[in-house]
Protein backbone atom coordinates (compact mmCIF):
# COMPACT_ATOMS: atom_id res chain seq x y z
CA UNK A 1 0.00 0.00 0.00
CA UNK A 2 2.81 2.39 0.89
CA UNK A 3 4.54 1.71 -2.44
CA UNK A 4 1.36 2.58 -4.34
CA UNK A 5 1.00 5.84 -2.44
CA UNK A 6 4.64 6.75 -3.12
CA UNK A 7 4.22 5.87 -6.81
CA UNK A 8 1.06 7.99 -7.02
CA UNK A 9 2.73 10.99 -5.37
CA UNK A 10 5.77 10.63 -7.61
CA UNK A 11 3.62 10.38 -10.75
CA UNK A 12 1.55 13.39 -9.74
CA UNK A 13 4.64 15.50 -9.04
CA UNK A 14 6.21 14.57 -12.40
CA UNK A 15 2.98 15.52 -14.14
CA UNK A 16 2.73 18.86 -12.35
CA UNK A 17 6.37 19.83 -12.85
CA UNK A 18 6.41 18.66 -16.45
CA UNK A 19 3.43 20.81 -17.39
CA UNK A 20 4.59 23.98 -15.67
CA UNK A 21 5.29 27.16 -17.60
CA UNK A 22 7.85 28.76 -15.33
CA UNK A 23 9.26 31.41 -17.69
CA UNK A 24 6.07 32.25 -19.53
CA UNK A 25 4.33 35.55 -19.05
CA UNK A 26 0.56 35.89 -19.48
CA UNK A 27 1.18 37.46 -22.91
CA UNK A 28 3.27 34.49 -24.03
CA UNK A 29 0.68 31.97 -22.85
CA UNK A 30 -2.19 33.78 -24.55
CA UNK A 31 -0.37 34.23 -27.87
CA UNK A 32 -1.83 30.93 -29.08
CA UNK A 33 -5.39 32.17 -29.05
CA UNK A 34 -5.04 35.85 -29.88
CA UNK A 35 -2.87 38.21 -31.88
CA UNK A 36 0.22 39.13 -29.88
CA UNK A 37 1.67 41.50 -32.51
CA UNK A 38 5.30 41.38 -31.28
CA UNK A 39 7.57 44.24 -32.27
CA UNK A 40 10.13 43.30 -34.92
CA UNK A 41 13.63 42.91 -33.45
CA UNK A 42 16.86 43.99 -35.11
CA UNK A 43 20.16 43.05 -33.46
CA UNK A 44 21.59 46.26 -34.97
CA UNK A 45 19.50 49.35 -34.35
CA UNK A 46 20.16 50.56 -37.90
CA UNK A 47 18.00 47.69 -39.26
CA UNK A 48 14.81 48.67 -37.40
CA UNK A 49 13.12 50.16 -40.48
CA UNK A 50 14.10 47.09 -42.50
CA UNK A 51 12.50 44.65 -40.03
CA UNK A 52 9.38 46.82 -39.96
CA UNK A 53 9.18 46.56 -43.76
CA UNK A 54 9.67 42.78 -43.57
CA UNK A 55 6.81 42.51 -41.06
CA UNK A 56 4.51 44.61 -43.27
CA UNK A 57 5.36 42.44 -46.28
CA UNK A 58 4.54 39.28 -44.30
CA UNK A 59 1.25 40.70 -43.03
CA UNK A 60 0.24 41.57 -46.60
CA UNK A 61 0.10 37.85 -47.50
CA UNK A 62 -3.49 36.57 -47.43
CA UNK A 63 -4.20 34.34 -44.42
CA UNK A 64 -1.39 35.59 -42.16
CA UNK A 65 -2.54 37.54 -39.11
CA UNK A 66 0.44 37.61 -36.73
CA UNK A 67 4.16 37.85 -37.49
CA UNK A 68 7.35 37.86 -35.42
CA UNK A 69 10.48 39.12 -37.21
CA UNK A 70 14.03 38.92 -35.86
CA UNK A 71 16.94 40.22 -37.96
CA UNK A 72 20.45 39.14 -37.01
CA UNK A 73 23.74 41.00 -37.37
CA UNK A 74 24.66 39.42 -40.68
CA UNK A 75 22.11 38.35 -43.30
CA UNK A 76 20.06 36.01 -41.11
CA UNK A 77 16.41 36.88 -40.61
CA UNK A 78 13.76 34.78 -38.87
CA UNK A 79 10.12 35.26 -39.83
CA UNK A 80 7.62 33.26 -37.77
CA UNK A 81 3.94 33.64 -38.52
CA UNK A 82 0.46 32.46 -37.57
CA UNK A 83 -2.40 31.90 -39.99
CA UNK A 84 -6.15 32.02 -39.54
CA UNK A 85 -7.63 28.69 -38.50
CA UNK A 86 -9.31 27.93 -41.82
CA UNK A 87 -6.07 28.71 -43.68
CA UNK A 88 -4.13 25.94 -41.92
CA UNK A 89 -4.84 23.62 -44.84
CA UNK A 90 -2.85 25.98 -47.06
CA UNK A 91 -0.02 26.53 -44.57
CA UNK A 92 2.80 25.18 -46.76
CA UNK A 93 1.54 27.15 -49.75
CA UNK A 94 1.42 30.33 -47.66
CA UNK A 95 4.93 29.62 -46.34
CA UNK A 96 6.28 29.21 -49.89
CA UNK A 97 4.48 32.35 -51.05
CA UNK A 98 5.89 34.35 -48.12
CA UNK A 99 9.42 33.06 -48.68
CA UNK A 100 9.24 33.90 -52.38
CA UNK A 101 7.91 37.41 -51.70
CA UNK A 102 10.54 38.14 -49.05
CA UNK A 103 13.40 36.89 -51.24
CA UNK A 104 12.09 39.00 -54.11
CA UNK A 105 11.90 42.21 -52.08
CA UNK A 106 14.93 41.73 -49.82
CA UNK A 107 17.48 39.95 -52.02
CA UNK A 108 20.50 40.42 -49.77
CA UNK A 109 18.99 38.63 -46.74
CA UNK A 110 18.82 34.95 -45.84
CA UNK A 111 15.34 34.13 -44.54
CA UNK A 112 14.20 31.36 -42.25
CA UNK A 113 10.41 31.28 -42.53
CA UNK A 114 8.41 29.16 -40.12
CA UNK A 115 4.74 28.54 -39.46
CA UNK A 116 5.59 26.41 -36.41
CA UNK A 117 3.95 27.82 -33.29
CA UNK A 118 6.89 26.76 -31.11
CA UNK A 119 9.21 28.98 -33.18
CA UNK A 120 6.71 31.84 -33.01
CA UNK A 121 6.51 31.42 -29.24
CA UNK A 122 10.32 31.47 -28.91
CA UNK A 123 10.42 34.68 -30.97
CA UNK A 124 7.80 36.26 -28.69
CA UNK A 125 9.81 35.21 -25.62
CA UNK A 126 12.95 36.79 -27.10
CA UNK A 127 10.96 39.95 -27.82
CA UNK A 128 9.81 40.10 -24.20
CA UNK A 129 13.37 39.59 -22.94
CA UNK A 130 14.66 42.36 -25.20
CA UNK A 131 12.00 44.76 -23.90
CA UNK A 132 12.49 43.89 -20.22
CA UNK A 133 16.20 43.16 -19.89
CA UNK A 134 17.76 45.27 -22.67
CA UNK A 135 19.85 42.35 -23.97
CA UNK A 136 23.24 42.90 -25.58
CA UNK A 137 23.78 42.37 -29.32
CA UNK A 138 25.71 39.17 -28.62
CA UNK A 139 22.93 37.65 -26.51
CA UNK A 140 20.28 38.59 -29.08
CA UNK A 141 22.34 37.10 -31.90
CA UNK A 142 23.06 33.91 -29.92
CA UNK A 143 19.37 33.41 -29.11
CA UNK A 144 18.39 34.11 -32.73
CA UNK A 145 20.81 31.43 -33.94
CA UNK A 146 19.39 28.97 -31.38
CA UNK A 147 15.85 29.63 -32.63
CA UNK A 148 16.92 29.26 -36.28
CA UNK A 149 18.64 25.97 -35.43
CA UNK A 150 15.49 24.81 -33.63
CA UNK A 151 13.34 25.70 -36.65
CA UNK A 152 15.53 23.65 -38.98
CA UNK A 153 15.33 20.52 -36.84
CA UNK A 154 12.89 17.91 -38.07
CA UNK A 155 11.09 15.98 -35.37
C-alpha positions as CSV (number, residue, x, y, z in Angstrom):
1,X,0.0,0.0,0.0
2,X,2.8,2.4,0.9
3,X,4.5,1.7,-2.4
4,X,1.4,2.6,-4.3
5,X,1.0,5.8,-2.4
6,X,4.6,6.8,-3.1
7,X,4.2,5.9,-6.8
8,X,1.1,8.0,-7.0
9,X,2.7,11.0,-5.4
10,X,5.8,10.6,-7.6
11,X,3.6,10.4,-10.8
12,X,1.6,13.4,-9.7
13,X,4.6,15.5,-9.0
14,X,6.2,14.6,-12.4
15,X,3.0,15.5,-14.1
16,X,2.7,18.9,-12.3
17,X,6.4,19.8,-12.8
18,X,6.4,18.7,-16.5
19,X,3.4,20.8,-17.4
20,X,4.6,24.0,-15.7
21,X,5.3,27.2,-17.6
22,X,7.9,28.8,-15.3
23,X,9.3,31.4,-17.7
24,X,6.1,32.3,-19.5
25,X,4.3,35.5,-19.1
26,X,0.6,35.9,-19.5
27,X,1.2,37.5,-22.9
28,X,3.3,34.5,-24.0
29,X,0.7,32.0,-22.9
30,X,-2.2,33.8,-24.5
31,X,-0.4,34.2,-27.9
32,X,-1.8,30.9,-29.1
33,X,-5.4,32.2,-29.1
34,X,-5.0,35.9,-29.9
35,X,-2.9,38.2,-31.9
36,X,0.2,39.1,-29.9
37,X,1.7,41.5,-32.5
38,X,5.3,41.4,-31.3
39,X,7.6,44.2,-32.3
40,X,10.1,43.3,-34.9
41,X,13.6,42.9,-33.5
42,X,16.9,44.0,-35.1
43,X,20.2,43.1,-33.5
44,X,21.6,46.3,-35.0
45,X,19.5,49.4,-34.4
46,X,20.2,50.6,-37.9
47,X,18.0,47.7,-39.3
48,X,14.8,48.7,-37.4
49,X,13.1,50.2,-40.5
50,X,14.1,47.1,-42.5
51,X,12.5,44.7,-40.0
52,X,9.4,46.8,-40.0
53,X,9.2,46.6,-43.8
54,X,9.7,42.8,-43.6
55,X,6.8,42.5,-41.1
56,X,4.5,44.6,-43.3
57,X,5.4,42.4,-46.3
58,X,4.5,39.3,-44.3
59,X,1.3,40.7,-43.0
60,X,0.2,41.6,-46.6
61,X,0.1,37.8,-47.5
62,X,-3.5,36.6,-47.4
63,X,-4.2,34.3,-44.4
64,X,-1.4,35.6,-42.2
65,X,-2.5,37.5,-39.1
66,X,0.4,37.6,-36.7
67,X,4.2,37.8,-37.5
68,X,7.3,37.9,-35.4
69,X,10.5,39.1,-37.2
70,X,14.0,38.9,-35.9
71,X,16.9,40.2,-38.0
72,X,20.5,39.1,-37.0
73,X,23.7,41.0,-37.4
74,X,24.7,39.4,-40.7
75,X,22.1,38.4,-43.3
76,X,20.1,36.0,-41.1
77,X,16.4,36.9,-40.6
78,X,13.8,34.8,-38.9
79,X,10.1,35.3,-39.8
80,X,7.6,33.3,-37.8
81,X,3.9,33.6,-38.5
82,X,0.5,32.5,-37.6
83,X,-2.4,31.9,-40.0
84,X,-6.2,32.0,-39.5
85,X,-7.6,28.7,-38.5
86,X,-9.3,27.9,-41.8
87,X,-6.1,28.7,-43.7
88,X,-4.1,25.9,-41.9
89,X,-4.8,23.6,-44.8
90,X,-2.8,26.0,-47.1
91,X,0.0,26.5,-44.6
92,X,2.8,25.2,-46.8
93,X,1.5,27.1,-49.7
94,X,1.4,30.3,-47.7
95,X,4.9,29.6,-46.3
96,X,6.3,29.2,-49.9
97,X,4.5,32.4,-51.0
98,X,5.9,34.4,-48.1
99,X,9.4,33.1,-48.7
100,X,9.2,33.9,-52.4
101,X,7.9,37.4,-51.7
102,X,10.5,38.1,-49.0
103,X,13.4,36.9,-51.2
104,X,12.1,39.0,-54.1
105,X,11.9,42.2,-52.1
106,X,14.9,41.7,-49.8
107,X,17.5,39.9,-52.0
108,X,20.5,40.4,-49.8
109,X,19.0,38.6,-46.7
110,X,18.8,35.0,-45.8
111,X,15.3,34.1,-44.5
112,X,14.2,31.4,-42.2
113,X,10.4,31.3,-42.5
114,X,8.4,29.2,-40.1
115,X,4.7,28.5,-39.5
116,X,5.6,26.4,-36.4
117,X,4.0,27.8,-33.3
118,X,6.9,26.8,-31.1
119,X,9.2,29.0,-33.2
120,X,6.7,31.8,-33.0
121,X,6.5,31.4,-29.2
122,X,10.3,31.5,-28.9
123,X,10.4,34.7,-31.0
124,X,7.8,36.3,-28.7
125,X,9.8,35.2,-25.6
126,X,12.9,36.8,-27.1
127,X,11.0,39.9,-27.8
128,X,9.8,40.1,-24.2
129,X,13.4,39.6,-22.9
130,X,14.7,42.4,-25.2
131,X,12.0,44.8,-23.9
132,X,12.5,43.9,-20.2
133,X,16.2,43.2,-19.9
134,X,17.8,45.3,-22.7
135,X,19.9,42.3,-24.0
136,X,23.2,42.9,-25.6
137,X,23.8,42.4,-29.3
138,X,25.7,39.2,-28.6
139,X,22.9,37.6,-26.5
140,X,20.3,38.6,-29.1
141,X,22.3,37.1,-31.9
142,X,23.1,33.9,-29.9
143,X,19.4,33.4,-29.1
144,X,18.4,34.1,-32.7
145,X,20.8,31.4,-33.9
146,X,19.4,29.0,-31.4
147,X,15.8,29.6,-32.6
148,X,16.9,29.3,-36.3
149,X,18.6,26.0,-35.4
150,X,15.5,24.8,-33.6
151,X,13.3,25.7,-36.6
152,X,15.5,23.7,-39.0
153,X,15.3,20.5,-36.8
154,X,12.9,17.9,-38.1
155,X,11.1,16.0,-35.4
